[in-house]
Structure formats: structure tokens, C-alpha cells
């Protein structure tokens, strides 16, 4: 599951970068408004703006959702605990072992049967 989300995340990231680089800046619209370069573009002077804007928004949403899903998935993995947590666990085990030895010492010992 994590690998699938990671692949979607990487495709969305690379596509988002490529899509942002394909778009024209705000300053390029001023030249297109006066007729320069408007007929030589692929979608016309403003034809691609709406399509590319919506595609960028969709890829950005996908990127953020996969980021949150990956963060949630990796947070819930069985990761090694910190040193302090390990120390607390060792102390708890030591206390249980001491209690067990005290109980075994307090029980009366059975006499050995001669053979």
C-alpha cells in the first residue's frame, strides 16, 4: 500500500513541476493582450490557462493528499522505540524478575527424596 501511494506521490510531484514550468507567467499576458505571440501558441492566447490551472490544482491536491497519507502510514509503522522507552521497559522487566525471585524464595522448598 505504501509503495502504491509513494508511486502516485512521485508521479504527482514530477508532473506538478513540469506543469508549472509549462505555464506562462502573469507578465506574458500583457504581450498577448496586444496581439504579440497570441497566434503562435498551442492553445491560443488564453485557451490553455483554464485547463492548465485546473490540472495544476488537481495535481497539487493529489500531492498534498498523498503527502498526508504517507505521513500517516509511516507514523503507524512499528518503528524502533527511543532509548528512554527501552530503558523503562528494561526496568519493568527487572522489577518483574525480582518479584518472581522473591516469590520463589518465599515458597517452602520440598525436601529431596533419597534415591
Backbone as JSON Lines, residues from 0, in Angstrom:
{"i":0,"aa":"X","n":[0.83,-1.19,0.0],"ca":[0.0,0.0,0.0],"c":[0.87,1.25,0.0]}
{"i":1,"aa":"X","n":[1.92,1.24,0.83],"ca":[2.78,2.41,0.91],"c":[3.5,2.63,-0.43]}
{"i":2,"aa":"X","n":[3.92,1.55,-1.08],"ca":[4.61,1.68,-2.35],"c":[3.7,2.3,-3.41]}
{"i":3,"aa":"X","n":[2.44,1.89,-3.43],"ca":[1.49,2.44,-4.4],"c":[1.29,3.93,-4.16]}
{"i":4,"aa":"X","n":[1.09,4.32,-2.91],"ca":[0.91,5.74,-2.59],"c":[2.18,6.52,-2.93]}
{"i":5,"aa":"X","n":[3.33,5.93,-2.68],"ca":[4.6,6.58,-2.97],"c":[4.78,6.79,-4.48]}
{"i":6,"aa":"X","n":[4.38,5.82,-5.28],"ca":[4.47,5.98,-6.73],"c":[3.55,7.1,-7.21]}
{"i":7,"aa":"X","n":[2.31,7.12,-6.72],"ca":[1.37,8.19,-7.07],"c":[1.94,9.55,-6.64]}
{"i":8,"aa":"X","n":[2.53,9.6,-5.47],"ca":[3.11,10.83,-4.94],"c":[4.25,11.34,-5.84]}
{"i":9,"aa":"X","n":[5.12,10.43,-6.26],"ca":[6.25,10.83,-7.1],"c":[5.78,11.29,-8.49]}
{"i":10,"aa":"X","n":[4.81,10.59,-9.05],"ca":[4.27,10.99,-10.36],"c":[3.62,12.37,-10.25]}
{"i":11,"aa":"X","n":[2.86,12.59,-9.19],"ca":[2.21,13.89,-8.99],"c":[3.25,15.0,-8.81]}
{"i":12,"aa":"X","n":[4.33,14.72,-8.09],"ca":[5.36,15.74,-7.85],"c":[6.07,16.11,-9.15]}
{"i":13,"aa":"X","n":[6.48,15.12,-9.92],"ca":[7.19,15.4,-11.17],"c":[6.25,16.09,-12.17]}
{"i":14,"aa":"X","n":[5.01,15.63,-12.24],"ca":[4.04,16.24,-13.15],"c":[3.74,17.67,-12.75]}
{"i":15,"aa":"X","n":[3.67,17.92,-11.47],"ca":[3.38,19.27,-10.98],"c":[4.51,20.23,-11.34]}
{"i":16,"aa":"X","n":[5.74,19.78,-11.18],"ca":[6.88,20.62,-11.55],"c":[6.87,20.91,-13.05]}
{"i":17,"aa":"X","n":[6.66,19.88,-13.86],"ca":[6.63,20.06,-15.31],"c":[5.48,20.97,-15.73]}
{"i":18,"aa":"X","n":[4.35,20.83,-15.1],"ca":[3.18,21.64,-15.45],"c":[3.39,23.11,-15.08]}
{"i":19,"aa":"X","n":[3.99,23.36,-13.95],"ca":[4.25,24.74,-13.55],"c":[5.26,25.38,-14.5]}
{"i":20,"aa":"X","n":[6.24,24.61,-14.94],"ca":[7.21,25.16,-15.88],"c":[6.61,25.41,-17.26]}
{"i":21,"aa":"X","n":[5.56,24.69,-17.63],"ca":[4.9,24.91,-18.91],"c":[4.07,26.18,-18.94]}
{"i":22,"aa":"X","n":[3.58,26.63,-17.81],"ca":[2.67,27.77,-17.78],"c":[3.41,29.08,-17.99]}
{"i":23,"aa":"X","n":[2.7,30.03,-18.55],"ca":[3.26,31.36,-18.73],"c":[3.05,32.17,-17.46]}
{"i":24,"aa":"X","n":[3.94,33.09,-17.25],"ca":[3.81,33.97,-16.09],"c":[2.75,35.02,-16.31]}
{"i":25,"aa":"X","n":[2.48,35.83,-15.28],"ca":[1.47,36.88,-15.39],"c":[1.92,37.98,-16.35]}
{"i":26,"aa":"X","n":[3.21,38.22,-16.45],"ca":[3.71,39.26,-17.34],"c":[3.56,38.91,-18.81]}
{"i":27,"aa":"X","n":[3.47,37.63,-19.13],"ca":[3.34,37.22,-20.53],"c":[1.96,37.53,-21.08]}
{"i":28,"aa":"X","n":[0.98,37.73,-20.23],"ca":[-0.38,38.04,-20.68],"c":[-0.47,39.44,-21.27]}
{"i":29,"aa":"X","n":[0.38,40.33,-20.85],"ca":[0.32,41.7,-21.35],"c":[0.68,41.75,-22.83]}
{"i":30,"aa":"X","n":[1.68,40.98,-23.24],"ca":[2.03,40.94,-24.66],"c":[0.96,40.27,-25.48]}
{"i":31,"aa":"X","n":[0.34,39.23,-24.94],"ca":[-0.72,38.54,-25.67],"c":[-1.96,39.41,-25.8]}
{"i":32,"aa":"X","n":[-2.18,40.32,-24.88],"ca":[-3.35,41.2,-24.93],"c":[-3.25,42.16,-26.11]}
{"i":33,"aa":"X","n":[-2.02,42.53,-26.5],"ca":[-1.84,43.45,-27.61],"c":[-1.56,42.73,-28.92]}
{"i":34,"aa":"X","n":[-1.7,41.41,-28.93],"ca":[-1.61,40.68,-30.18],"c":[-0.27,40.05,-30.47]}
{"i":35,"aa":"X","n":[0.72,40.23,-29.63],"ca":[2.02,39.65,-29.95],"c":[2.1,38.22,-29.44]}
{"i":36,"aa":"X","n":[2.32,37.29,-30.32],"ca":[2.52,35.89,-29.93],"c":[1.25,35.13,-29.65]}
{"i":37,"aa":"X","n":[0.1,35.73,-29.79],"ca":[-1.14,35.05,-29.46],"c":[-1.49,33.95,-30.44]}
{"i":38,"aa":"X","n":[-1.13,34.12,-31.7],"ca":[-1.5,33.12,-32.69],"c":[-0.49,31.98,-32.77]}
{"i":39,"aa":"X","n":[0.67,32.14,-32.14],"ca":[1.71,31.13,-32.25],"c":[1.72,30.17,-31.07]}
{"i":40,"aa":"X","n":[0.82,30.32,-30.14],"ca":[0.78,29.41,-29.0],"c":[-0.07,28.2,-29.34]}
{"i":41,"aa":"X","n":[0.08,27.16,-28.56],"ca":[-0.61,25.9,-28.83],"c":[-2.12,26.03,-28.62]}
{"i":42,"aa":"X","n":[-2.52,26.67,-27.53],"ca":[-3.94,26.78,-27.2],"c":[-4.51,28.17,-27.5]}
{"i":43,"aa":"X","n":[-3.75,29.05,-28.12],"ca":[-4.2,30.42,-28.34],"c":[-3.69,31.29,-27.21]}
{"i":44,"aa":"X","n":[-4.12,32.53,-27.17],"ca":[-3.57,33.46,-26.17],"c":[-4.03,33.13,-24.76]}
{"i":45,"aa":"X","n":[-5.27,32.7,-24.57],"ca":[-5.77,32.37,-23.23],"c":[-6.42,30.99,-23.19]}
{"i":46,"aa":"X","n":[-6.32,30.23,-24.22],"ca":[-7.02,28.96,-24.3],"c":[-6.53,27.93,-23.31]}
{"i":47,"aa":"X","n":[-5.23,27.95,-22.99],"ca":[-4.7,26.91,-22.12],"c":[-4.73,27.28,-20.64]}
{"i":48,"aa":"X","n":[-5.0,28.54,-20.33],"ca":[-4.91,28.99,-18.94],"c":[-5.89,28.25,-18.04]}
{"i":49,"aa":"X","n":[-7.12,28.12,-18.44],"ca":[-8.11,27.47,-17.6],"c":[-7.81,25.99,-17.44]}
{"i":50,"aa":"X","n":[-7.44,25.32,-18.53],"ca":[-7.12,23.9,-18.5],"c":[-5.89,23.63,-17.62]}
{"i":51,"aa":"X","n":[-4.84,24.39,-17.84],"ca":[-3.61,24.19,-17.06],"c":[-3.8,24.56,-15.59]}
{"i":52,"aa":"X","n":[-4.61,25.56,-15.32],"ca":[-4.88,25.95,-13.93],"c":[-5.62,24.84,-13.19]}
{"i":53,"aa":"X","n":[-6.62,24.28,-13.84],"ca":[-7.37,23.2,-13.2],"c":[-6.52,21.94,-13.03]}
{"i":54,"aa":"X","n":[-5.69,21.65,-14.02],"ca":[-4.81,20.49,-13.92],"c":[-3.78,20.68,-12.81]}
{"i":55,"aa":"X","n":[-3.28,21.9,-12.67],"ca":[-2.33,22.21,-11.6],"c":[-3.0,22.05,-10.23]}
{"i":56,"aa":"X","n":[-4.22,22.53,-10.11],"ca":[-4.94,22.4,-8.83],"c":[-5.2,20.94,-8.5]}
{"i":57,"aa":"X","n":[-5.55,20.15,-9.5],"ca":[-5.78,18.72,-9.26],"c":[-4.51,17.99,-8.85]}
{"i":58,"aa":"X","n":[-3.39,18.3,-9.51],"ca":[-2.13,17.66,-9.15],"c":[-1.65,18.11,-7.77]}
{"i":59,"aa":"X","n":[-1.86,19.38,-7.46],"ca":[-1.47,19.87,-6.14],"c":[-2.29,19.2,-5.04]}
{"i":60,"aa":"X","n":[-3.57,19.03,-5.28],"ca":[-4.43,18.33,-4.31],"c":[-3.99,16.89,-4.14]}
{"i":61,"aa":"X","n":[-3.68,16.23,-5.25],"ca":[-3.19,14.85,-5.19],"c":[-1.89,14.77,-4.4]}
{"i":62,"aa":"X","n":[-0.99,15.72,-4.66],"ca":[0.3,15.75,-3.98],"c":[0.12,15.91,-2.47]}
{"i":63,"aa":"X","n":[-0.75,16.84,-2.06],"ca":[-0.95,17.06,-0.62],"c":[-1.65,15.88,0.04]}
{"i":64,"aa":"X","n":[-2.61,15.28,-0.64],"ca":[-3.3,14.12,-0.05],"c":[-2.35,12.94,0.1]}
{"i":65,"aa":"X","n":[-1.54,12.68,-0.92],"ca":[-0.59,11.57,-0.79],"c":[0.47,11.87,0.26]}
{"i":66,"aa":"X","n":[0.83,13.15,0.42],"ca":[1.78,13.51,1.48],"c":[1.21,13.17,2.85]}
{"i":67,"aa":"X","n":[-0.05,13.51,3.06],"ca":[-0.68,13.23,4.35],"c":[-0.85,11.71,4.56]}
{"i":68,"aa":"X","n":[-1.23,11.0,3.52],"ca":[-1.38,9.55,3.63],"c":[-0.05,8.87,3.94]}
{"i":69,"aa":"X","n":[1.01,9.3,3.29],"ca":[2.32,8.72,3.56],"c":[2.78,9.03,4.98]}
{"i":70,"aa":"X","n":[2.53,10.25,5.43],"ca":[2.91,10.61,6.81],"c":[2.15,9.75,7.81]}
{"i":71,"aa":"X","n":[0.86,9.52,7.56],"ca":[0.06,8.69,8.45],"c":[0.54,7.24,8.44]}
{"i":72,"aa":"X","n":[0.82,6.72,7.24],"ca":[1.26,5.33,7.12],"c":[2.6,5.11,7.8]}
{"i":73,"aa":"X","n":[3.56,6.01,7.58],"ca":[4.88,5.85,8.18],"c":[4.86,6.09,9.68]}
{"i":74,"aa":"X","n":[3.93,6.89,10.17],"ca":[3.83,7.12,11.62],"c":[3.3,5.89,12.33]}
{"i":75,"aa":"X","n":[2.5,5.09,11.65],"ca":[1.91,3.92,12.28],"c":[2.7,2.64,12.07]}
{"i":76,"aa":"X","n":[3.86,2.73,11.46],"ca":[4.71,1.55,11.32],"c":[5.31,1.2,12.67]}
{"i":77,"aa":"X","n":[5.65,-0.06,12.84],"ca":[6.29,-0.5,14.09],"c":[7.75,-0.08,14.06]}
{"i":78,"aa":"X","n":[8.0,1.13,14.43],"ca":[9.36,1.67,14.41],"c":[10.05,1.35,15.73]}
{"i":79,"aa":"X","n":[11.37,1.3,15.71],"ca":[12.08,1.08,16.98],"c":[11.79,2.22,17.96]}
{"i":80,"aa":"X","n":[11.7,1.85,19.22],"ca":[11.38,2.84,20.22],"c":[12.62,3.64,20.6]}
{"i":81,"aa":"X","n":[12.4,4.71,21.3],"ca":[13.52,5.55,21.72],"c":[14.28,4.88,22.87]}
{"i":82,"aa":"X","n":[15.43,5.43,23.18],"ca":[16.27,4.85,24.23],"c":[15.57,4.95,25.59]}
{"i":83,"aa":"X","n":[14.86,6.03,25.84],"ca":[14.17,6.16,27.12],"c":[13.05,5.14,27.26]}
{"i":84,"aa":"X","n":[12.32,4.89,26.17],"ca":[11.27,3.88,26.21],"c":[11.87,2.5,26.47]}
{"i":85,"aa":"X","n":[12.99,2.21,25.85],"ca":[13.65,0.93,26.07],"c":[14.11,0.8,27.51]}
{"i":86,"aa":"X","n":[14.61,1.89,28.1],"ca":[15.07,1.85,29.49],"c":[13.9,1.59,30.43]}
{"i":87,"aa":"X","n":[12.76,2.18,30.18],"ca":[11.58,1.96,31.01],"c":[11.14,0.5,30.91]}
{"i":88,"aa":"X","n":[11.18,-0.07,29.69],"ca":[10.79,-1.45,29.51],"c":[11.75,-2.39,30.24]}
{"i":89,"aa":"X","n":[13.04,-2.09,30.22],"ca":[14.04,-2.91,30.9],"c":[13.81,-2.86,32.4]}
{"i":90,"aa":"X","n":[13.51,-1.68,32.94],"ca":[13.24,-1.55,34.37],"c":[12.0,-2.35,34.77]}
{"i":91,"aa":"X","n":[10.97,-2.33,33.93],"ca":[9.76,-3.08,34.24],"c":[10.04,-4.58,34.23]}
{"i":92,"aa":"X","n":[10.85,-5.04,33.3],"ca":[11.19,-6.46,33.24],"c":[12.03,-6.84,34.45]}
{"i":93,"aa":"X","n":[12.97,-5.98,34.84],"ca":[13.8,-6.25,36.02],"c":[12.95,-6.34,37.29]}
{"i":94,"aa":"X","n":[11.97,-5.45,37.42],"ca":[11.1,-5.48,38.6],"c":[10.28,-6.77,38.63]}
{"i":95,"aa":"X","n":[9.79,-7.2,37.49],"ca":[9.02,-8.46,37.44],"c":[9.9,-9.64,37.78]}
{"i":96,"aa":"X","n":[11.14,-9.61,37.31],"ca":[12.07,-10.7,37.61],"c":[12.39,-10.74,39.1]}
{"i":97,"aa":"X","n":[12.55,-9.58,39.72],"ca":[12.82,-9.53,41.16],"c":[11.64,-10.04,41.96]}
{"i":98,"aa":"X","n":[10.43,-9.69,41.53],"ca":[9.23,-10.18,42.21],"c":[9.13,-11.69,42.08]}
{"i":99,"aa":"X","n":[9.45,-12.21,40.91],"ca":[9.39,-13.65,40.7],"c":[10.4,-14.38,41.57]}
{"i":100,"aa":"X","n":[11.6,-13.84,41.73],"ca":[12.6,-14.5,42.58],"c":[12.2,-14.41,44.04]}
{"i":101,"aa":"X","n":[11.59,-13.31,44.47],"ca":[11.13,-13.2,45.85],"c":[10.03,-14.22,46.13]}
{"i":102,"aa":"X","n":[9.13,-14.41,45.18],"ca":[8.06,-15.38,45.36],"c":[8.61,-16.8,45.41]}
{"i":103,"aa":"X","n":[9.59,-17.07,44.59],"ca":[10.14,-18.42,44.59],"c":[10.95,-18.68,45.87]}
{"i":104,"aa":"X","n":[11.58,-17.65,46.44],"ca":[12.32,-17.82,47.68],"c":[11.38,-17.97,48.87]}
{"i":105,"aa":"X","n":[10.22,-17.35,48.81],"ca":[9.29,-17.4,49.93],"c":[8.52,-18.73,49.97]}
{"i":106,"aa":"X","n":[8.46,-19.44,48.87],"ca":[7.76,-20.72,48.86],"c":[8.61,-21.76,49.59]}
{"i":107,"aa":"X","n":[7.96,-22.61,50.36],"ca":[8.74,-23.64,51.06],"c":[9.32,-24.64,50.07]}
{"i":108,"aa":"X","n":[10.55,-25.01,50.34],"ca":[11.23,-25.96,49.48],"c":[10.85,-27.39,49.88]}
{"i":109,"aa":"X","n":[10.62,-28.21,48.92],"ca":[10.32,-29.61,49.18],"c":[11.63,-30.36,49.48]}
{"i":110,"aa":"X","n":[11.58,-31.25,50.44],"ca":[12.82,-32.0,50.72],"c":[13.14,-32.92,49.58]}
{"i":111,"aa":"X","n":[14.42,-33.13,49.4],"ca":[14.84,-34.03,48.32],"c":[14.59,-35.47,48.74]}
{"i":112,"aa":"X","n":[14.16,-36.24,47.81],"ca":[13.89,-37.66,48.07],"c":[15.21,-38.43,47.8]}
{"i":113,"aa":"X","n":[15.63,-39.24,48.79],"ca":[16.86,-40.01,48.54],"c":[16.62,-41.07,47.49]}
{"i":114,"aa":"X","n":[17.63,-41.34,46.74],"ca":[17.49,-42.32,45.67],"c":[18.13,-43.62,46.02]}
